[in-house]
Amino acid sequence: MSQSPGSLDGNPALLARQPMKRQRSKPHSFEDRLAAERKRLEEKAALLRDGKEREALLSKIAQIDTANHLNELLRSPRARAADQDPPRR
């Protein structure tokens, strides 16, 4: 069986020069990233005693909750309808 000059079959030198294709994971949604960060911070806060560091983590958790709530509001059908309505005078 003859091989074409550009064939990779059986030629380790050509195989070694081929770039590896990266396996990309599915992109995570904004909500997924917020939930993962919230969980991580909660777990970290649970290990800490009351103090400044724990309070800072709880504050970040509250910020994540606010971001999640705002995201839900902006994705709601009512918010989308408001974007499509002409401005009232």
Buried (B, 14 or more C-beta within 10 A) or exposed (E): EEEEEEEEEEEEEEEEEEEEEEEEEEEEEEEEEBBEBBEEBEEBBEEBEEEEEBEEBBEBBEBBEEBBEEBEEEEEEEEEEEEEEEEEE
